[in-house]
Amino acid sequence: MTNRKLARRMAWVGLVLSLLIALSGCADLFPTAGEEGALGAGQALAPMAKHTTWRVPGDFATLQEAIDSPTVVDGDRILVEPGSHAGAYVDKSVEIRGEGGAAISDGPLHPAGLVMGFRMLAGSDGASISHLTFEVDLGIMNGDAVDGVFVSHCTFLNTLQAVSNWRGCGWEISHNVIEGLRTRNGGGIGILIGDFAGGVVTGNTVAYNTVRGVLAVDPDDGGGYNGSGIVLYADFRWGGAGASEISGNRVLHNTISLISDTPDVVDVAALELTDTRDDPELNPVIVDNAVGFNDFRGTAIQIALTPEELADCNEISRNLGDNRGRGAHPSAFGPGE
């Protein structure tokens, strides 16, 4: 059996852990706490008219304490000072920015016993997270169909899943480094854009990220799936609603170089587009997405499409390594390309 056929047959299994997780639940330029001011152009990841800057652990002992405080409001900035910190549930549109190599090494505990960095909840639309190192199982999770989150200039070390955007639109995930992944009868995912609840997932941009290193397969892993560097995923398993449409998303200028340490149990694909129904006779729901200018050459399975016919309704072109297009005009990938 060829790698491509094996990838198609196995890919629908690869996000079991992901779905269970989703269902369960320049700092001196800014004022200090108590002062307000307009954000200068290019100084923030999300547009915010006014803000107050708070520090952890200067003004608050923990990130959760800062987010829960009534004095911290939408548009505020939370600077995370050097050292190891616990992450938090986020329910406000705040900017969380690390300084001096600040690390998230603990956080809210998932019922499966996994440690999360940040779980984005209702009210956190438009939040931004940047310049942090994640040393947890699950880096950033969209737990409530939150839109417009910015994730930039972060480093994720050996996560089960680095950034998982279930049901969110308008996310910008850029300039991050994902160093190593691991599995635990699921997981092994760098960046996920997906839906299982029958909605529309659109307008997300995944750009200029580096996903590299070894996919470490758990010794007790049962296998039967692939890990993924970047995946667009419509999950209809177990009678679920899947997605009505995953469209208008862009995957651009990423470099993915991954190798599994146990490929006969769990291998890894650089890019995956999966509709778990795997039926080319059905109307596709993963359509009109643009995948271009990526470098997949460091990964054995470079593009895994389920069904393979998804190549006909998405623009997959101008990538280094495996490809599906015929040199589409750069304008097909959006402004500035």
N, C-alpha and C positions, 0 to 999 in steps of 0.2 A: 504494500500500500504506500502511495506517495505521501510525502510530508503534508502536501496541501490537502489531500483527501482526509488524512488523519486529523489535521487541524480542524477541518469542517465538521467531522463527526464528533470530535471531542470538545469543541469550543463551548457548546451550550451548557456544559457542566461547570465550566471554570469559575462561575461567580456564585456558587452556593453560599459560601461564607458572606459574600457581599450582600445578598438579599436578606439574609438573616440579620445582618448588622443594620441594614436600612430599616427593616420592619420594627426592630426592638427599640425598641426605643433608641542726617543733617538736623539733629534734634535741636540744636541751639537756635535754629531759625524760628522755632515755635515758642509761643508764650508758655510760661509755667502755669501750674494750677491756679485758677482764679483770674486769669487773663484771657481775653478773647481777641481774635484777629482773623482776617481773611487769609485763606490759603493762597500761596503764590502758585503760579503756573508750574506744573510738573513736580510739585513738592509732595503731592498726595496721590495715592493710587485711585481714590474715588473722589468725585467732586463734593466738597463740603464747604458751605459758605462761611460758617463760624465754628470754632471749636475751643475746647479747653484741653490742655495737655496734662495728663496724670502719669505718675510713675509707679511701677511695681518693682521692688518693694518700698519705694520712697513714700508715696501717698497711701498705698494700700499694701497689705501683706501678701495678697495673692491676686491672681487675675480674676478668679471667681468673685472675690470680694469687691474688686473694682467694678466688674460688670453688674453686679447686683446692687451696687450703691445707687440711690436715687439722685445723687449729685453728678453721676456720670450719665450723660445723655447722648442721643444720636448726634453724630458728627464729631464727638470728642476723640482725642488720640490717647492711647495707652502705650507708653514706652516701657518695654521690658528690659530691665537692666541685666548686665552680664551675670551668668550663673545658671543653675538648673531650676526650672519652675514647673508647676503643675498647670495644665491647660484648663479649659472651662467649657461650660455650656454658654453659648453666645446668643443673646436675644435682643441685642441692640445694634444699630448701624454705626459701629465704632471702628477706628483704625487701630490695629494691634501691630506694633512694630518692635522688633528686637534690636538690641544694641550690643556691640562687643561680643558677638557669638552666643547670645542668649539661647538657651536650649529648653525645649519642652520635653521633659523626661517622665512625666506622670500626668494624670488627668482623670476625667470622669471614667468610671468603670462600667464597661458594657456587661449585660447579663451573662454573656458567654465567657466572661473572665478576661476580656481584652481591654487594654487601656487605650482610650481615645485622647487625642490632643485637643481638638476643638470640634464640638458638635454644633452646627448652625441650626438655630431654632427660629420660629416665627418672630419677626421683628428685626432680624439681622440682615435683611435685604440691604445690599450696598455696602456691607462691611468689607474691610480689607485686612489681610494678614500678610506680613512681609518680614524678611530678614531674621527668620527664626530657624533653628535646627530642631528637627523632630526625632526623638528617640523612643517612640511608642509603637504600639501595634497598628493603630489606625490614626493617620495624621489628621486629616480634616474631612469631616463627614457632613453632608447635607442631610439633615434629619427631618426637614419640614418643608420641602419644595421651595427653599429660599432662592431668590433671584439676585443677580447682579453682584456676586461676591468676587473680590479680587484676591488672588493668591500669587505672590511674586517674590522672587529672590529668597526662597526658602530652600533648605536642604533637608531631605528625608533619608534617614539611615536605617536600612534593613527593615522596612515596614512590611506588614501584611498587605496593607493598602495605603497609598500615600494620600491621594486626593480623590474622594468619591463624591461625585455630584449626581445624586439621584433626584430627578424631577425638576432641577433648577434650570432657568434660562439666563442668558446674559452673563455668565461667569467669564472671567478672564484669568487664565492660569498660565503664567508666563515666567520665563527666566528662572525656573527652579531646577535643582539638581536632585535626582532620585538615585541614591547610591545603594544598590543591592535591594532585593526583594526576598520574601520568604513565604512559604505556604503553611497552612494548617488545615488540610482537607478543604481547601478553598483559598481564596486570596491570591497573593502573588501578582498584584495589580498596581501599576504606577498611577495612571490617571483614568478614571471612569466617568463617562457621561451616559446616563441611562434612565430608564423608566420601567416601572412594573405596575403602575396604577392607571394606565390608559390616558395619560395626558400628552401635551405637546412640549417637547424639549427642543429649544431653538436658541440661536444667537450666542452660543458658547464659543470661546476662542481658546485653543490650546496651542501655545506658540513659544518657540525658543527655549524649550525645556530639554534637559539631558537626562535620559534614563539609561543607567549603565550598571555593569557589574554582574554578579552571580545571583540567579534565582536559587535560593537554598530550600530544598524540598525536605519537609519534615520526615524523619525516619518512619513515622507511623502513618504517613499520607497514603490513602488508598488510590490516588491518581485518577485517571479517566478524564482529565481536562488539561487545558494549557493555562499558564500564566500569560499576562499581557502587559506590554509597555503602556499603550494607550488603547482604550476600547470604547466604542459606541455600542450600547447594549439595549435591546428591546426584550424584556423578560416576560414571556408568556407561560413560563413553567407552572405546573401545579394548578392549571386553570386560571392563572392570573390575567389581568387586563393588559399587560404589556405596555405598549405605547400606541397612541393614535398616530403620532408622527415624531420622528427624530430627524430634524432637517435644519438646514441653514447654519450648521456648526462648522467651524474651521479648525483644521489640524495642520499647522504650518511651521516649517523651520525647526522641527524637533530632531534630535539625534538620539537614536535608540540602539544600544549595543548590549544585549543581554544573552547570557548563556545559562542553561540549567545545569545544576550539579548532578541531577538524576533524570536525564531526559526520557528514559524509558518508563518513568513513573509520571512525571509532570514536565512537559517541555514548555517553551515560552515563545510567544509570537510578538513581534515588534508592534504591529497594528492589527486590531481586530474589529470588525463590524459584524455583529451577530444579532439576528432575529431568531430566537430559539424555536420558532415554528418550523424553520428550515424547509419551507415549501415554496418553490418558485412559482407555483400556480396562484398563490395568494397575492393580493395587492401589497407591495412592499411598504413598510413604514419607516425604514431608514433610507431617506432620499435627499438628494440635493445638498449633500454635505461636501465640503471641499477639503481634500487631503493632498497637500503639495509641498514641494521644497524640503521634504524630510529626508533624513539619512538613515536608512534601515540596514545598512550593509553589515553591521556587527552582530546581527541576529540571524540564526539559521532559518527559522520560519518568519518571513518578513511581513507578509500580508495574509491574514486569514479571514475569509469572507464566508458567512453562513446566512443564506445560501450564496453560492458563487455569483449568482445573477445580480447581487448588489453592486457589482462592478459597473453594471449598465445604467444605474440610476444615481450614482454618486461620482463626483469628479475626483479621481485618484490619478494624479499625473505629476510629472516633473519631480519625482522622488528619486533618490539615489538607492540603487538596489532593485528589488522587485517593484513592479509598477503595474498599472492597469490602463493608463491613459495613453494618448498619442501626442503628448506635448501641447496640452491645452494652453490657450493664451493666458498670460498672468492675470488678466482682469477677471478670469473665472474664479480666482481665489480671494477676491475682495479688494477694497481700496488699498493702494500702496504697493500692490504686488505686480 
